[in-house]
Amino acid sequence: MAKAVKSAFAKVKPIAYEGPDSKNPLAFKHYNPEEIIEGKSMEDHLRFSVVYWHTFRNPLSDPFGAGTALRPWEDGTDSVRNAQNRVKVAFEFMEKLGAPYYAFHDRDVAPEGATLKQSNRNLDLVAKVLDEEQERTGIKLLWGTANLFSHPRYAHGAATSCNADVFAYAASQVKKAMEVTHELGGEGYTFWGGREGYATLYNTDMKRELDHLARLLHMAVDYKKKIGFKGQFYIEPKPKEPTKHQYDSDAAACLNFLREYDLLEHFKLNLETNHATLAGHTMAHEMDVSIGANALGSIDANTGDALLGWDTDQFPTDFYLTTQCMLAILKMGGFTTGGVNFDAKVRRESFEPIDLFHAHIGGMDAFARGLRIAAAIREDGRLEEFVKDRYSSWDEGIGAKIESGKASFDDCEKYMLKKGNAAKNTSGRQEYLENLINEFI
């Protein structure tokens, strides 16, 4: 067991719901965990998760300066003992915040050793403390994953590396991370191909790399069955950064890859807002694409800065964004796996420990407000009715015949020769619909 840690947040009381009129910065204005919306509590709808990497490991450095984060619980070493003590701090934070879940990379929670054996041992030692804290607090693991992008060995990728030894090391690392996730009762496991892509095609055999990536994922599916892990597998799309092009570039590309390699039944997608932006899409687009394939599993809740062209991983505060997200999630019937995972970091200028609370409170409130607004829009019914009416020509006649697969080119021609011309289009009324949404925001 790790050495007991002095309270890192002794002056912070558990964050409570005080309502929209509260001026207390350390209170929820909109997130009321027990409030029932569409038959479920807010807590069950949103399934909030705190990420280990940004919240407890990010030094707030950038390419132009060293880290600014003040983390008084750190002892300055990359030791197992420091990692074990950090677990205590993390769970104190999550317990006071009231987050029911957390997520981690293997190298977030435990230091890398000189060999794979040492790294595995380090992870086991820290996992014991994670298990103890989960038992003490009731906080659960939403999903685990392996960091296959930070170490220099992964300079050319992990599963897609030109070096077979690197593939074997990555497979071994995933194996161990899956085992620990399973032991901790994790509800899922995520694959993110941070360096699974290329910088130039001059030195790249793309087909071979994609084949290798699929091979690693099939190995993972086989091992999941072997150890009896019942959690959901996810792939997280991102188009670029750190590579020029990543093979998991957006939701559609991921779905195409999964179909091509006969993996779709084993995976759902974990979508991130800032990644959608980098792909030239909105989060609503990525969610709709995924829902259409019955493949939306979880979301990483963050946002970017419209004036910056990289993945800034900011906490979400835009009610329009969170409303769009929750409209999509309610439309698909709510989460059956995953949740709202705050893959977000405080700004470099927000370096004090208390800023971690301000950031998460704001994000949780924004999604709670989005949930309430989305439920109100659905209860009102005008948006849904408008869309239904817009496609009404497909509900009968030639439209229904085409959708059912019973119409041929000859049938379409015969229908139009008799009718003479297509019925006039009706207005899409985008401005009306935007005004309608504004009524609820």
C-alpha positions in Angstrom: 0.0 0.0 0.0 1.2 3.5 -0.8 2.2 5.9 2.0 -0.7 8.0 3.2 -0.9 11.4 1.6 -1.9 14.6 3.3 -5.0 16.1 1.8 -4.2 18.1 -1.3 -7.6 19.9 -1.3 -8.3 20.3 2.4 -10.0 23.7 1.9 -12.4 22.4 -0.8 -15.7 20.9 0.4 -17.5 18.4 -1.8 -19.0 20.3 -4.8 -22.8 20.6 -4.4 -25.6 21.7 -6.6 -26.8 25.2 -5.6 -28.8 26.2 -8.6 -28.5 28.9 -11.3 -28.8 31.8 -8.8 -25.7 30.7 -6.8 -22.6 32.9 -6.9 -20.4 30.3 -5.3 -17.7 29.4 -7.9 -17.2 26.0 -6.2 -20.8 24.9 -6.7 -22.8 23.5 -9.6 -25.3 25.8 -11.2 -26.9 23.3 -13.5 -25.6 19.8 -12.7 -28.0 18.2 -10.3 -27.0 14.5 -10.3 -30.3 13.2 -8.9 -32.6 15.3 -11.2 -34.7 13.0 -13.5 -34.8 13.9 -17.2 -36.5 11.6 -19.7 -36.7 8.9 -17.1 -33.1 8.9 -16.0 -31.0 10.9 -13.5 -28.6 13.4 -14.8 -25.7 11.3 -13.4 -26.9 8.3 -15.4 -27.4 10.4 -18.6 -24.0 12.1 -18.5 -21.6 9.5 -16.8 -18.9 12.1 -16.3 -15.3 11.0 -16.3 -12.1 12.7 -15.3 -9.0 12.0 -17.4 -5.8 11.1 -15.6 -3.4 12.5 -18.2 -4.5 16.2 -18.5 -5.7 16.6 -14.9 -2.9 15.0 -13.0 0.0 14.6 -15.3 0.0 17.7 -17.6 2.7 20.2 -16.6 1.0 22.9 -18.7 4.1 23.3 -20.9 4.0 24.4 -24.6 6.5 24.6 -27.4 7.6 28.0 -26.2 7.9 27.5 -22.5 8.3 25.1 -19.5 5.3 23.9 -17.5 3.6 26.3 -15.1 1.5 23.8 -13.1 1.8 24.1 -9.4 1.2 20.6 -8.0 2.5 20.6 -4.4 1.7 16.9 -4.0 4.5 15.9 -6.5 7.9 15.1 -5.1 9.8 15.8 -8.4 10.6 12.1 -9.2 9.2 9.7 -11.7 9.1 7.0 -9.0 6.5 4.4 -8.3 6.0 5.8 -4.8 5.2 9.3 -6.2 2.8 7.6 -8.7 1.1 5.8 -5.9 0.8 9.0 -3.8 -0.6 10.8 -6.9 -3.4 8.2 -7.0 -4.6 9.3 -3.6 -4.6 12.9 -4.7 -6.5 12.1 -7.9 -9.2 10.2 -6.0 -9.6 13.0 -3.4 -10.2 15.4 -6.3 -12.7 13.1 -8.1 -14.5 12.3 -4.9 -15.0 16.0 -4.0 -16.0 16.8 -7.6 -18.6 14.0 -7.6 -17.4 12.4 -10.8 -18.4 8.8 -11.0 -15.7 7.7 -13.5 -12.1 8.3 -14.6 -9.9 7.2 -17.5 -6.2 6.6 -17.9 -3.3 5.7 -20.2 -0.9 3.1 -18.7 2.0 5.5 -18.7 -0.1 8.2 -17.0 -0.5 6.3 -13.8 2.8 4.4 -13.6 6.3 5.3 -14.8 8.0 3.5 -17.7 10.8 1.1 -16.7 14.0 0.3 -18.5 12.4 -2.9 -19.8 8.9 -4.1 -20.6 9.1 -6.3 -17.5 9.9 -3.4 -15.2 7.2 -1.3 -16.8 4.6 -4.0 -16.2 5.8 -4.4 -12.6 5.4 -0.6 -12.1 1.9 -0.7 -13.5 0.9 -3.5 -11.2 2.2 -1.7 -8.1 0.2 1.4 -8.9 -2.9 -0.6 -10.0 -3.1 -2.0 -6.5 -3.6 1.5 -5.2 -6.0 2.4 -7.9 -8.1 -0.7 -6.9 -8.0 0.4 -3.2 -9.2 3.9 -4.0 -11.9 2.6 -6.3 -13.1 0.4 -3.5 -12.9 3.2 -1.0 -14.8 5.8 -3.1 -17.0 3.9 -5.5 -15.5 5.7 -8.4 -15.2 3.4 -11.5 -12.9 3.1 -14.5 -14.7 4.2 -17.6 -11.9 3.0 -19.9 -8.2 2.4 -20.0 -5.7 2.6 -22.8 -2.0 2.3 -23.6 0.2 5.2 -24.5 1.7 4.1 -27.9 2.9 7.5 -29.0 5.1 9.3 -26.4 8.2 7.0 -26.2 10.9 7.5 -28.9 10.4 3.9 -30.0 7.1 5.0 -31.5 8.6 7.7 -33.7 7.4 5.7 -36.8 4.2 4.5 -35.2 3.3 1.6 -33.1 1.1 -1.0 -34.9 2.1 0.8 -38.1 5.8 1.0 -37.5 8.3 -0.1 -40.1 10.0 -2.0 -37.3 8.5 -5.3 -36.4 10.0 -5.2 -32.9 8.2 -2.0 -32.2 4.9 -3.7 -33.2 5.7 -6.6 -30.9 6.4 -4.2 -28.0 3.2 -2.2 -28.7 1.2 -5.5 -28.7 2.8 -6.5 -25.4 2.0 -3.1 -23.9 -1.7 -3.3 -25.1 -1.9 -6.8 -23.6 -0.8 -5.5 -20.2 -3.0 -2.4 -20.3 -6.0 -4.6 -21.2 -5.2 -6.9 -18.3 -5.1 -4.0 -15.8 -8.2 -2.4 -17.2 -10.0 -5.8 -16.8 -8.7 -6.3 -13.3 -9.9 -2.8 -12.3 -13.4 -3.4 -13.7 -13.0 -1.0 -16.6 -16.1 -0.6 -18.7 -14.2 -0.1 -21.9 -10.8 0.1 -23.6 -9.8 2.8 -26.2 -7.4 2.7 -29.1 -6.0 6.1 -30.3 -3.5 6.0 -33.1 -1.5 9.1 -32.2 1.4 8.1 -34.5 -0.4 5.6 -36.6 0.0 7.5 -39.8 2.7 9.2 -41.9 4.7 12.3 -42.4 5.6 11.6 -46.0 4.4 9.0 -48.5 8.0 8.7 -50.0 8.9 6.3 -47.2 5.5 4.8 -46.5 3.8 1.5 -47.6 0.3 2.6 -46.6 -1.5 -0.7 -47.4 1.0 -2.7 -45.4 0.7 -0.3 -42.4 -3.1 -0.5 -42.5 -2.9 -4.3 -42.6 -0.6 -4.3 -39.6 -2.9 -1.9 -37.7 -5.8 -4.3 -38.3 -3.7 -7.2 -37.3 -3.0 -5.6 -33.8 -6.7 -4.9 -33.4 -7.7 -8.5 -34.3 -5.1 -9.7 -31.7 -6.8 -7.5 -29.1 -10.2 -8.9 -30.0 -8.8 -12.4 -29.6 -7.1 -11.6 -26.2 -10.3 -9.9 -25.0 -12.1 -13.1 -25.4 -9.3 -15.1 -23.8 -9.3 -13.1 -20.6 -13.1 -12.7 -20.5 -13.0 -8.9 -20.7 -16.6 -7.7 -21.4 -15.9 -4.0 -21.8 -16.5 -2.1 -25.0 -13.6 -1.5 -27.5 -13.4 2.1 -28.9 -11.4 3.8 -31.6 -10.9 7.5 -31.3 -10.7 9.4 -34.6 -8.2 12.3 -35.2 -7.0 13.5 -38.6 -3.5 14.8 -37.8 -1.2 16.1 -35.1 1.2 14.7 -34.3 1.4 13.0 -37.7 0.7 14.7 -41.0 -2.1 12.2 -41.6 -3.5 9.7 -39.2 -5.3 6.6 -40.4 -8.1 7.1 -37.9 -8.8 10.6 -39.4 -12.5 10.9 -38.8 -15.6 8.9 -38.0 -16.3 7.9 -41.6 -12.7 6.8 -42.2 -12.7 4.7 -39.0 -15.9 3.1 -39.9 -14.7 2.3 -43.4 -11.5 0.8 -41.9 -13.4 -1.3 -39.5 -15.7 -2.6 -42.2 -12.9 -3.4 -44.6 -11.0 -5.4 -42.0 -14.1 -7.2 -40.5 -13.8 -5.4 -37.2 -17.0 -3.3 -37.0 -18.9 -5.7 -34.7 -16.1 -5.4 -32.1 -15.7 -1.6 -32.0 -17.5 1.6 -31.4 -16.1 5.1 -31.7 -15.0 7.5 -29.0 -15.4 11.0 -30.5 -13.7 14.2 -29.4 -14.9 17.7 -30.3 -11.5 19.2 -31.0 -10.6 16.2 -33.2 -13.8 16.8 -35.2 -12.8 20.4 -35.7 -9.3 19.4 -37.0 -11.0 17.1 -39.4 -13.1 19.9 -40.8 -16.3 18.7 -39.2 -18.6 19.6 -36.4 -19.0 17.3 -33.4 -22.7 17.0 -34.4 -21.6 15.7 -37.8 -19.2 13.1 -36.3 -21.9 12.0 -33.8 -24.5 11.6 -36.6 -22.2 9.6 -38.8 -21.4 7.3 -35.9 -25.0 6.9 -34.7 -26.1 6.1 -38.3 -23.7 3.1 -38.1 -24.8 2.2 -34.5 -21.2 2.9 -33.6 -21.3 5.8 -31.2 -19.9 4.5 -27.9 -18.5 7.5 -25.9 -17.4 11.1 -26.2 -14.3 13.0 -25.1 -15.8 16.4 -24.0 -13.7 19.4 -24.9 -13.5 22.2 -27.5 -10.9 24.1 -29.4 -10.2 27.8 -30.0 -11.6 29.1 -33.3 -8.6 31.3 -33.8 -6.0 28.6 -33.2 -5.3 25.7 -35.6 -4.3 22.9 -33.2 -5.8 20.6 -30.6 -6.1 23.0 -27.6 -8.2 20.6 -25.5 -10.1 23.3 -23.7 -13.0 22.6 -21.3 -16.4 22.9 -23.0 -18.5 25.9 -22.0 -20.6 26.5 -25.1 -24.3 25.6 -24.5 -24.9 25.3 -28.3 -22.2 22.7 -28.5 -23.4 20.7 -25.5 -27.0 21.0 -26.6 -26.1 19.5 -30.0 -24.2 16.7 -28.3 -27.0 15.8 -26.0 -29.6 16.0 -28.8 -27.6 13.3 -30.5 -27.1 11.2 -27.4 -30.8 11.4 -26.5 -31.8 10.6 -30.1 -29.9 7.3 -30.0 -31.5 6.4 -26.7 -28.7 7.5 -24.4 -25.3 5.9 -23.6 -25.2 2.2 -23.4 -21.4 2.3 -23.0 -19.0 5.1 -22.3 -19.9 8.6 -21.1 -18.8 12.2 -21.1 -15.1 12.1 -20.6 -13.3 15.4 -20.0 -10.3 15.0 -22.2 -9.5 18.7 -21.5 -6.8 20.6 -19.7 -6.7 23.9 -17.9 -5.0 26.8 -19.6 -1.2 27.3 -19.1 -2.1 30.5 -17.2 -4.5 28.6 -14.9 -1.8 26.9 -12.9 -3.1 26.6 -9.4 -4.7 23.4 -8.1 -8.0 25.1 -7.5 -8.3 25.8 -11.2 -8.9 22.1 -11.8 -12.1 22.4 -9.9 -13.2 25.5 -11.7 -12.6 23.9 -15.1 -14.5 20.6 -14.4 -17.4 22.4 -12.7 -17.8 24.6 -15.8 -17.7 21.6 -18.1 -20.1 19.6 -16.0 -22.5 22.5 -15.8 -22.3 23.1 -19.5 -23.3 19.5 -20.3 -26.0 19.5 -17.7 -27.5 22.6 -19.2 -27.2 21.1 -22.7 -29.0 18.0 -21.4 -31.9 20.1 -20.0 -32.1 22.2 -23.2 -32.0 19.1 -25.5 -34.8 17.4 -23.4 -36.9 20.6 -23.7 -36.5 20.7 -27.5 -37.5 17.1 -27.8 -40.5 17.6 -25.5 -41.6 20.7 -27.6 -41.5 18.5 -30.7 -41.3 21.3 -33.4 -37.8 20.4 -34.5 -38.5 16.7 -34.8 -41.8 17.4 -36.6 -40.1 19.7 -39.1 -37.5 17.1 -40.0 -40.3 14.4 -40.3 -42.3 16.6 -42.6 -39.3 17.5 -44.7 -38.8 13.8 -45.6 -42.5 12.9 -45.8 -42.3 12.1 -49.6 -40.3 9.0 -48.6 -43.1 7.7 -46.3 -45.4 6.6 -49.1 -45.7 6.2 -52.9 -42.5 6.1 -55.0 -40.4 7.2 -52.0 -41.4 4.2 -49.9 -40.9 1.9 -52.9 -37.4 3.2 -53.4 -36.4 2.9 -49.7 -37.7 -0.6 -49.5 -35.5 -1.7 -52.5 -38.6 -2.5 -54.6 -38.0 0.2 -57.2 -35.9 0.0 -60.3 -34.7 2.5 -62.9 -37.6 1.5 -65.0 -40.1 2.1 -62.1 -38.6 5.6 -61.5 -38.8 6.4 -65.2 -42.4 5.1 -65.5 -43.4 7.2 -62.5 -41.9 10.4 -63.7 -43.1 10.0 -67.3 -46.6 9.8 -65.9 -46.1 12.7 -63.5 -44.2 14.8 -65.9 -41.9 16.6 -63.4 -40.8 16.5 -59.8 -42.9 18.1 -57.1 -41.6 21.5 -56.1 -39.0 21.6 -53.3 -40.0 23.2 -50.0 -37.7 25.6 -48.1 -35.2 24.2 -45.7 -35.9 27.1 -43.3 -32.4 27.1 -41.7 -32.9 30.5 -40.2 -36.3 29.5 -38.7 -34.7 26.4 -37.1 -31.8 28.4 -35.7 -34.3 30.8 -34.2 -36.2 27.9 -32.7 -33.1 26.6 -31.0 -32.4 30.0 -29.6 -35.8 30.0 -27.9 -34.4 27.3 -25.6 -30.8 28.5 -25.1 
